[in-house]
Amino acid sequence: MQTIKIRSRVGDDGILNLQVPVGTKNQKLDVLIVVQPVTDDPDENGWSPDFFGAIVGGWQGNKLIRPPQGEFENRQDFQ
């Protein structure tokens, strides 16, 4: 079994035309097509444009509390 993922666009006629090279000739194949609309193209880091806006304020658990961090140590400045 081989999995091939492609992104394509439906034409104005509502028909999706696919040309998928499978590397075989004169062979019967079972083909499974999953149609899933693309909501938004992700940014360069893979996040959809509305991802962070959708999750802000979404925490449903106990209130998050930051414990005391203690004293900061003095460090030498190396330049």
NUMARDO-134538 format. One line per 5 residues: number of its first residue (from 0); for each residue x, z, y of C-alpha. Coordinates in pm, 1 decimal. Example, Ala and Ser with C-alpha at 12.3 -4.5 7.8 and 13.67 -1.06 7.14 Angstrom:
2
0> 1230.0:780.0:-450.0; 1367.0:714.0:-106.0
***
This chain:
79
0> 0.0:0.0:0.0; 121.5:-86.1:346.3; -7.4:57.9:673.0; 7.0:-162.5:981.3; -100.1:-31.2:1321.2
5> -164.8:-274.7:1604.5; -334.1:-252.3:1941.8; -554.0:-542.4:2036.9; -822.1:-632.4:2290.0; -1178.1:-745.9:2233.1
10> -1260.0:-1069.3:2413.4; -1548.4:-1125.0:2655.1; -1747.2:-1257.7:2359.0; -1731.2:-916.7:2186.5; -1521.0:-1051.8:1899.4
15> -1189.6:-902.2:1795.4; -953.1:-1163.7:1659.7; -665.3:-1032.1:1449.9; -352.7:-1208.9:1332.8; -154.9:-967.6:1118.6
20> 155.4:-1078.5:928.7; 155.4:-901.3:590.7; 452.9:-1068.5:424.2; 267.8:-1207.1:121.2; 117.2:-1545.2:32.1
25> -161.4:-1652.2:-202.4; -259.7:-1296.2:-293.8; -587.9:-1108.7:-280.2; -580.3:-807.6:-49.9; -815.2:-521.4:25.1
30> -816.3:-469.1:401.3; -944.7:-155.8:573.3; -1011.1:-176.8:946.6; -1062.1:135.3:1158.7; -1195.1:61.6:1506.2
35> -1113.1:331.9:1761.4; -1145.7:273.6:2134.7; -839.5:345.4:2347.3; -943.1:600.0:2607.7; -635.1:582.5:2830.1
40> -282.0:462.3:2787.1; -41.4:756.8:2753.4; 232.4:814.8:3007.8; 602.3:777.2:2925.6; 597.7:1118.8:2752.1
45> 296.4:1037.2:2536.0; 40.0:1245.8:2728.1; -292.5:1088.4:2820.0; -354.5:1096.4:3197.8; -632.9:1357.3:3174.2
50> -472.0:1581.1:2908.2; -357.2:1869.8:3127.4; -672.0:1865.7:3341.6; -879.4:1889.4:3023.8; -694.7:2192.4:2883.0
55> -643.2:2400.3:3199.4; -858.7:2711.3:3173.6; -935.0:2642.6:2809.4; -779.3:2960.0:2663.6; -1055.1:3157.7:2490.5
60> -851.6:3447.3:2346.0; -743.3:3782.4:2489.2; -598.6:3785.6:2838.3; -231.2:3688.3:2832.7; -11.9:3960.9:2980.8
65> 358.3:3921.6:3053.0; 547.2:4239.2:2965.1; 817.1:4377.8:3200.1; 1132.3:4170.3:3183.4; 1384.6:4446.9:3251.4
70> 1676.6:4431.1:3490.5; 1862.9:4108.1:3556.3; 2230.8:4130.4:3472.9; 2492.4:4044.1:3734.8; 2687.0:3735.6:3632.7
75> 3008.2:3589.0:3768.1; 2962.2:3270.3:3964.5; 3178.7:3000.8:3801.5; 3236.4:2692.4:4012.1
***
